[in-house]
């Protein structure tokens, strides 16, 4: 089970890194993660969504 868990997390990190690189290179109209987060932080609903996501992420990753 631990090996499957590590494989899934590795795949997620690899996908995130690939999307970030594609965004920085401007492939297919993607934006880098920093630009996406900046646009979310500019709106009240976006800030609320970030807080809720961080709470969910923290509960499922850091609290265990």
Phi and psi in radians as a Rosetta constraint file:
Dihedral C 1 N 2 CA 2 C 2 CIRCULARHARMONIC -1.114 0.35
Dihedral N 2 CA 2 C 2 N 3 CIRCULARHARMONIC -0.682 0.35
Dihedral C 2 N 3 CA 3 C 3 CIRCULARHARMONIC -1.129 0.35
Dihedral N 3 CA 3 C 3 N 4 CIRCULARHARMONIC -0.711 0.35
Dihedral C 3 N 4 CA 4 C 4 CIRCULARHARMONIC -1.127 0.35
Dihedral N 4 CA 4 C 4 N 5 CIRCULARHARMONIC -0.713 0.35
Dihedral C 4 N 5 CA 5 C 5 CIRCULARHARMONIC -1.064 0.35
Dihedral N 5 CA 5 C 5 N 6 CIRCULARHARMONIC -0.819 0.35
Dihedral C 5 N 6 CA 6 C 6 CIRCULARHARMONIC -1.127 0.35
Dihedral N 6 CA 6 C 6 N 7 CIRCULARHARMONIC -0.645 0.35
Dihedral C 6 N 7 CA 7 C 7 CIRCULARHARMONIC -1.142 0.35
Dihedral N 7 CA 7 C 7 N 8 CIRCULARHARMONIC -0.725 0.35
Dihedral C 7 N 8 CA 8 C 8 CIRCULARHARMONIC -1.145 0.35
Dihedral N 8 CA 8 C 8 N 9 CIRCULARHARMONIC -0.803 0.35
Dihedral C 8 N 9 CA 9 C 9 CIRCULARHARMONIC -1.113 0.35
Dihedral N 9 CA 9 C 9 N 10 CIRCULARHARMONIC -0.666 0.35
Dihedral C 9 N 10 CA 10 C 10 CIRCULARHARMONIC -1.131 0.35
Dihedral N 10 CA 10 C 10 N 11 CIRCULARHARMONIC -0.706 0.35
Dihedral C 10 N 11 CA 11 C 11 CIRCULARHARMONIC -1.131 0.35
Dihedral N 11 CA 11 C 11 N 12 CIRCULARHARMONIC -0.719 0.35
Dihedral C 11 N 12 CA 12 C 12 CIRCULARHARMONIC -1.121 0.35
Dihedral N 12 CA 12 C 12 N 13 CIRCULARHARMONIC -0.749 0.35
Dihedral C 12 N 13 CA 13 C 13 CIRCULARHARMONIC -1.149 0.35
Dihedral N 13 CA 13 C 13 N 14 CIRCULARHARMONIC -0.712 0.35
Dihedral C 13 N 14 CA 14 C 14 CIRCULARHARMONIC -1.100 0.35
Dihedral N 14 CA 14 C 14 N 15 CIRCULARHARMONIC -0.726 0.35
Dihedral C 14 N 15 CA 15 C 15 CIRCULARHARMONIC -1.122 0.35
Dihedral N 15 CA 15 C 15 N 16 CIRCULARHARMONIC -0.749 0.35
Dihedral C 15 N 16 CA 16 C 16 CIRCULARHARMONIC -1.103 0.35
Dihedral N 16 CA 16 C 16 N 17 CIRCULARHARMONIC -0.732 0.35
Dihedral C 16 N 17 CA 17 C 17 CIRCULARHARMONIC -1.145 0.35
Dihedral N 17 CA 17 C 17 N 18 CIRCULARHARMONIC -0.710 0.35
Dihedral C 17 N 18 CA 18 C 18 CIRCULARHARMONIC -1.104 0.35
Dihedral N 18 CA 18 C 18 N 19 CIRCULARHARMONIC -0.721 0.35
Dihedral C 18 N 19 CA 19 C 19 CIRCULARHARMONIC -1.160 0.35
Dihedral N 19 CA 19 C 19 N 20 CIRCULARHARMONIC -0.657 0.35
Dihedral C 19 N 20 CA 20 C 20 CIRCULARHARMONIC -1.139 0.35
Dihedral N 20 CA 20 C 20 N 21 CIRCULARHARMONIC -0.770 0.35
Dihedral C 20 N 21 CA 21 C 21 CIRCULARHARMONIC -1.113 0.35
Dihedral N 21 CA 21 C 21 N 22 CIRCULARHARMONIC -0.757 0.35
Dihedral C 21 N 22 CA 22 C 22 CIRCULARHARMONIC -1.101 0.35
Dihedral N 22 CA 22 C 22 N 23 CIRCULARHARMONIC -0.657 0.35
Dihedral C 22 N 23 CA 23 C 23 CIRCULARHARMONIC -1.158 0.35
Dihedral N 23 CA 23 C 23 N 24 CIRCULARHARMONIC -0.713 0.35
Dihedral C 23 N 24 CA 24 C 24 CIRCULARHARMONIC -1.194 0.35
Dihedral N 24 CA 24 C 24 N 25 CIRCULARHARMONIC -0.527 0.35
Dihedral C 24 N 25 CA 25 C 25 CIRCULARHARMONIC -1.477 0.35
Dihedral N 25 CA 25 C 25 N 26 CIRCULARHARMONIC -0.189 0.35
Dihedral C 25 N 26 CA 26 C 26 CIRCULARHARMONIC 1.360 0.35
Dihedral N 26 CA 26 C 26 N 27 CIRCULARHARMONIC 0.457 0.35
Dihedral C 26 N 27 CA 27 C 27 CIRCULARHARMONIC -1.338 0.35
Dihedral N 27 CA 27 C 27 N 28 CIRCULARHARMONIC 2.277 0.35
Dihedral C 27 N 28 CA 28 C 28 CIRCULARHARMONIC 0.998 0.35
Dihedral N 28 CA 28 C 28 N 29 CIRCULARHARMONIC 0.474 0.35
Dihedral C 28 N 29 CA 29 C 29 CIRCULARHARMONIC 1.251 0.35
Dihedral N 29 CA 29 C 29 N 30 CIRCULARHARMONIC 0.320 0.35
Dihedral C 29 N 30 CA 30 C 30 CIRCULARHARMONIC -1.359 0.35
Dihedral N 30 CA 30 C 30 N 31 CIRCULARHARMONIC 2.635 0.35
Dihedral C 30 N 31 CA 31 C 31 CIRCULARHARMONIC -1.894 0.35
Dihedral N 31 CA 31 C 31 N 32 CIRCULARHARMONIC 2.606 0.35
Dihedral C 31 N 32 CA 32 C 32 CIRCULARHARMONIC -1.136 0.35
Dihedral N 32 CA 32 C 32 N 33 CIRCULARHARMONIC 2.788 0.35
Dihedral C 32 N 33 CA 33 C 33 CIRCULARHARMONIC -1.077 0.35
Dihedral N 33 CA 33 C 33 N 34 CIRCULARHARMONIC -0.624 0.35
Dihedral C 33 N 34 CA 34 C 34 CIRCULARHARMONIC -1.086 0.35
Dihedral N 34 CA 34 C 34 N 35 CIRCULARHARMONIC -0.701 0.35
Dihedral C 34 N 35 CA 35 C 35 CIRCULARHARMONIC -1.196 0.35
Dihedral N 35 CA 35 C 35 N 36 CIRCULARHARMONIC -0.673 0.35
Dihedral C 35 N 36 CA 36 C 36 CIRCULARHARMONIC -1.112 0.35
Dihedral N 36 CA 36 C 36 N 37 CIRCULARHARMONIC -0.810 0.35
Dihedral C 36 N 37 CA 37 C 37 CIRCULARHARMONIC -1.145 0.35
Dihedral N 37 CA 37 C 37 N 38 CIRCULARHARMONIC -0.636 0.35
Dihedral C 37 N 38 CA 38 C 38 CIRCULARHARMONIC -1.110 0.35
Dihedral N 38 CA 38 C 38 N 39 CIRCULARHARMONIC -0.699 0.35
Dihedral C 38 N 39 CA 39 C 39 CIRCULARHARMONIC -1.211 0.35
Dihedral N 39 CA 39 C 39 N 40 CIRCULARHARMONIC -0.561 0.35
Dihedral C 39 N 40 CA 40 C 40 CIRCULARHARMONIC -1.224 0.35
Dihedral N 40 CA 40 C 40 N 41 CIRCULARHARMONIC -0.672 0.35
Dihedral C 40 N 41 CA 41 C 41 CIRCULARHARMONIC -1.213 0.35
Dihedral N 41 CA 41 C 41 N 42 CIRCULARHARMONIC -0.313 0.35
Dihedral C 41 N 42 CA 42 C 42 CIRCULARHARMONIC -1.348 0.35
Dihedral N 42 CA 42 C 42 N 43 CIRCULARHARMONIC -0.256 0.35
Dihedral C 42 N 43 CA 43 C 43 CIRCULARHARMONIC -2.006 0.35
Dihedral N 43 CA 43 C 43 N 44 CIRCULARHARMONIC 2.561 0.35
Dihedral C 43 N 44 CA 44 C 44 CIRCULARHARMONIC -1.104 0.35
Dihedral N 44 CA 44 C 44 N 45 CIRCULARHARMONIC -0.778 0.35
Dihedral C 44 N 45 CA 45 C 45 CIRCULARHARMONIC -1.120 0.35
Dihedral N 45 CA 45 C 45 N 46 CIRCULARHARMONIC -0.617 0.35
Dihedral C 45 N 46 CA 46 C 46 CIRCULARHARMONIC -1.157 0.35
Dihedral N 46 CA 46 C 46 N 47 CIRCULARHARMONIC -0.730 0.35
Dihedral C 46 N 47 CA 47 C 47 CIRCULARHARMONIC -1.109 0.35
Dihedral N 47 CA 47 C 47 N 48 CIRCULARHARMONIC -0.719 0.35
Dihedral C 47 N 48 CA 48 C 48 CIRCULARHARMONIC -1.101 0.35
Dihedral N 48 CA 48 C 48 N 49 CIRCULARHARMONIC -0.715 0.35
Dihedral C 48 N 49 CA 49 C 49 CIRCULARHARMONIC -1.113 0.35
Dihedral N 49 CA 49 C 49 N 50 CIRCULARHARMONIC -0.688 0.35
Dihedral C 49 N 50 CA 50 C 50 CIRCULARHARMONIC -1.135 0.35
Dihedral N 50 CA 50 C 50 N 51 CIRCULARHARMONIC -0.705 0.35
Dihedral C 50 N 51 CA 51 C 51 CIRCULARHARMONIC -1.120 0.35
Dihedral N 51 CA 51 C 51 N 52 CIRCULARHARMONIC -0.792 0.35
Dihedral C 51 N 52 CA 52 C 52 CIRCULARHARMONIC -1.118 0.35
Dihedral N 52 CA 52 C 52 N 53 CIRCULARHARMONIC -0.739 0.35
Dihedral C 52 N 53 CA 53 C 53 CIRCULARHARMONIC -1.098 0.35
Dihedral N 53 CA 53 C 53 N 54 CIRCULARHARMONIC -0.755 0.35
Dihedral C 53 N 54 CA 54 C 54 CIRCULARHARMONIC -1.139 0.35
Dihedral N 54 CA 54 C 54 N 55 CIRCULARHARMONIC -0.643 0.35
Dihedral C 54 N 55 CA 55 C 55 CIRCULARHARMONIC -1.121 0.35
Dihedral N 55 CA 55 C 55 N 56 CIRCULARHARMONIC -0.785 0.35
Dihedral C 55 N 56 CA 56 C 56 CIRCULARHARMONIC -1.107 0.35
Dihedral N 56 CA 56 C 56 N 57 CIRCULARHARMONIC -0.820 0.35
Dihedral C 56 N 57 CA 57 C 57 CIRCULARHARMONIC -1.082 0.35
Dihedral N 57 CA 57 C 57 N 58 CIRCULARHARMONIC -0.800 0.35
Dihedral C 57 N 58 CA 58 C 58 CIRCULARHARMONIC -1.068 0.35
Dihedral N 58 CA 58 C 58 N 59 CIRCULARHARMONIC -0.709 0.35
Dihedral C 58 N 59 CA 59 C 59 CIRCULARHARMONIC -1.132 0.35
Dihedral N 59 CA 59 C 59 N 60 CIRCULARHARMONIC -0.709 0.35
Dihedral C 59 N 60 CA 60 C 60 CIRCULARHARMONIC -1.492 0.35
Dihedral N 60 CA 60 C 60 N 61 CIRCULARHARMONIC -0.344 0.35
Dihedral C 60 N 61 CA 61 C 61 CIRCULARHARMONIC -1.913 0.35
Dihedral N 61 CA 61 C 61 N 62 CIRCULARHARMONIC -0.929 0.35
Dihedral C 61 N 62 CA 62 C 62 CIRCULARHARMONIC -1.485 0.35
Dihedral N 62 CA 62 C 62 N 63 CIRCULARHARMONIC -0.481 0.35
Dihedral C 62 N 63 CA 63 C 63 CIRCULARHARMONIC -1.391 0.35
Dihedral N 63 CA 63 C 63 N 64 CIRCULARHARMONIC -0.253 0.35
